[in-house]
């Protein structure tokens, strides 16, 4: 006999007319509900405006306007909650675009994140903004605007410039990079991710900076920022605690051939010219 386990939440409430309603929502349905709002414009009723105090926890002051989407029931059987970013005054209602979700790991509900049309906030900015409340709940943020940072790291081997690359299991080859986390600067993320993916502690060596943006599907966009960095007297290798990618250290011509995308090839060509000019190679 096969047994199936499904997360099922059942909620009961009155609609104000003494009519009893019951809603059953599986975990999958709950996630499908919140993700269906990503990128959409919604009308938000604000019941906890910027600067107000939490009704049950007086030490929690709302650093964002906080409300709900009227008539849309969330995983806890109450109307779906929304954090409103980018509005720096208390409001009673607002029409905004849903740009993210705060996924609570051990709770019955998730939170939407909205911003005025045309405003963008990536995952780390959202994490920082909602921390005043979400620090009490294990959670992660999904944003339609993702941001990652990495390095174009090089070293000299017998007077020849070699570049640090990573190759994934599916053959994709690029420079080390990864998601920006709450509280990090771009360079913080770039250096941390380089170490996590290659076991190399690089140093940013100049103000050389590249930015690449591209769509990643389902209405999401990704921005990646790279910095030119250098290292010496280190042996690159897979960091067992973090990553499973293959680590490569190649001279310019081989690195150029190995890189998958045209944008990263162009970056490498520009970086190589700058490095060799600075080193008189």
N, C-alpha and C positions, 0 to 999 in steps of 0.2 A: 504494500500500500504506500502511496506517495502522499506526503503531507505538505501543504503549502502554507506559508506564513505571510500574511499581508498586514501592513500597518493600517489600521482602520480607526478613524476618529469619529465619534458620534456626538452631536451636540443638540441640545434642546433649548428653545427659547420661545418667548411670546412676541408676536408682531405688534403689540399695542392694542389689539382688538380681541384679546382673549382667545386667539387661535394658536394652537400648538404646532410648532414646526420642528421637524427633525431632519438633520443633514448628516449623511455619512460621506466621509472623504478619505480616500486612501492616500498614502504618502505620495504615490506617483501622480495622483490627481492634484494634490496640493502643489507639487512642483510645476506641473503643467499649467496650473492656474496662474501662478505668479510670472512664469516665463512668457505666458501669452500676452502680458502687458508691456514687455520690453520694447522700447521705441515708440510706444503709443502716447498720444495726448489724453490726459484724463482731467476731470474736475475733482479737486480735492477740498474737502471740508476740514478746516483746521480747528481741532478741539483743545490742542495744547500749543499755544503760540510761542514764538521765540521769547525766551526770558521767563516763561511761566514755570511753576513748580509741579513736580510729579504729584498726582493726587494721593498716592500712598507712601511716597518716599520724599519727604520734604527737602532732603539734601541734594536731590537730583534736579538740577535746573536745565531746562531745555535750551540747548544751544542752536537748535534748528526749529523751524515751524514743523509741527507734527500733527498729522490728521489721518483721514481715511477716505477711501473711495466709496461714496454713498451707494448702498444697494448691492455691493459686491462682498460676499461672505468669504472670509479667509479660513485657514486651517483650524482656527480655534472657535469657529462658529460665530465670530463677530466680524464686523465690517473690516475690510482689508486695510491695514495700516500703511502709512506713507511718511517717510522723511522728506522734507522739502529743502533742497540745497539751493544756494545762489540767490536767495531772497533774504535780505538783511534787515528786515523790519517785521514786526508782528503783523500777520494777516488773518482774516477770517476764512477766506476761501481763495483758491488759486487754480488756474489751469496751467498744467505743466506736462513735460514729457518724462516718461519713466525711463531712467537711464541705468538703473541697477536694482539688485536684490540683495538684501542681507539674509542669507540662509542660516537659520538657527539649527544647530546640529542635534540638540536634545530637547527640542521644544515642539509644540503643536502648530506653530505659526512661523511665517517668514514676513519680512518687511520689504515693501517697495521703496525705492529711492527715486525722487523726481527732481527736475531742474527746469528753469524756463527754457523755452525753445532757443536753440543756438548756443547754450552753455554746455561745456563738457567737463566732466570730472572722472578721472580714472579710478581704479580700484583702491589704490593707496589713499587718495584724497577722500574717498567715501569712507574708508575704514577710520580715518582720523576724525572725520566730521561726526560720525555716529557713535564714537567711542564713549561719549558721556553717558550713554545708556547701554550700548551693546557690550561694554566691558564686563558686564555681569553674566553674559551668555556666550558659550562657545559658538562661534559662527565664522562664516567666510563670506566674502563679497563677490558677486558676479556683476560685471559692468559691461555696457555696450562699448565703452571706451577703455581698452586695455593699454597698459603702458609697461614696457620692458626696457632694460638698460644692459649694455654689455661693453666689451672692449675689443679693439683690434690690437692684440698684444704681440710683441715681437721680442726676440733676443738675438744676440750675435753668437754664432758658432763658427769658430775658425775664420772670423772676419766676414762671415756671410750672414745676411739677415734671414731669420726664420720666423714664420708666423704661426700662432696658436689657433687651431681650428677644432671643432667637434663634429662628429658624424653620428647621426642617430641610427637606430636599427633599420629604419626604412631607407637609408642611404642619403638623407638630407644632410648637407654639409654647410656649416656657417661658422660664425664667430661665437664664442661663449656669451650668453645673455640669459636674462630671466626676469620674472615679474618684480616690479617695484613693490615694496612693502611699506606699511604705515611707519612714518617717522624717518624714512630714508631720503637722502638726496639722490640725485641721479648718479653721481659718482660712487656713493655708498653702495647702491644696488649693483652698479657695473663691476666693482671690485669684488663684492661678496659673491656674485654669481660666477665670476671668472674662477674664483677659488673653489666654489662648490662643484663646478663642472670639470675643472682641470687640475686641482690641487696646487695651483700656482698663485702666489701673492704678487700681483702686478702693481705697478705704480703709474698713475696718470702722468704723462711726461710733457704735455703741452696743452694748449687750449683747443686742440683739434677735436671737433665734435661733428658727428653726422646724425641725421634724423631721417628715418624711413617710416612711411605710413602706408597701410594697405588694408583692404577689407578681409575679414576672416570668416565670413558667412553668418547667417541668421541675423543680419542687420548690425553686426558688430564691426568695429574697426580697431586696429592695433597700431600703436606708435612705438618704434624702437629707437633708442638713442645709443650711439656708440661713441667711445672715447679712445684716442690713441694712447696706448700704455706700453710699458716695457718691463722686463724682468731679467734677472741673471742668476746664475748658480743655483738653478732649480730644475728638477726633473718632472715635467708634466706627466700626469696619469689620471686615470679615473678615480674620483673620490668615492670610495665605497659607501660612505655615509649618506650620499646625496644623489648621485647620478649613475646612469648606465650607458652613457654615450662613449664612443670611441674618441680618444684624444689624439690629435695629429699635430706634429711640429714640422712644418715644411718650408723650404725656400720659396721665394716669390713665384716662380714659374709653376711649380707643382701646386702651390696653394691656390693660384689663380685657376688652374684647371680643375681643382677639387671642389671649389665653391659652387653651390647649386644655382644661386640667383644672380641676375645681372646687377642688381643694386649692390650686393656685397662684393662682386668682382670690381665694380667701379670704385668702391670704398678702398679696397685693397690696393688698386693701382695708385690712387691718390695718396694713401698712407705710405706706400713704398717710395714714392717720389720724395715725400717730405722727410722720411727717415734717412734716405741716402743722401739727401742734400745736407741735412743737419750733421751727418756723420762723415761727410766728404768721401762717400763710397762710390 
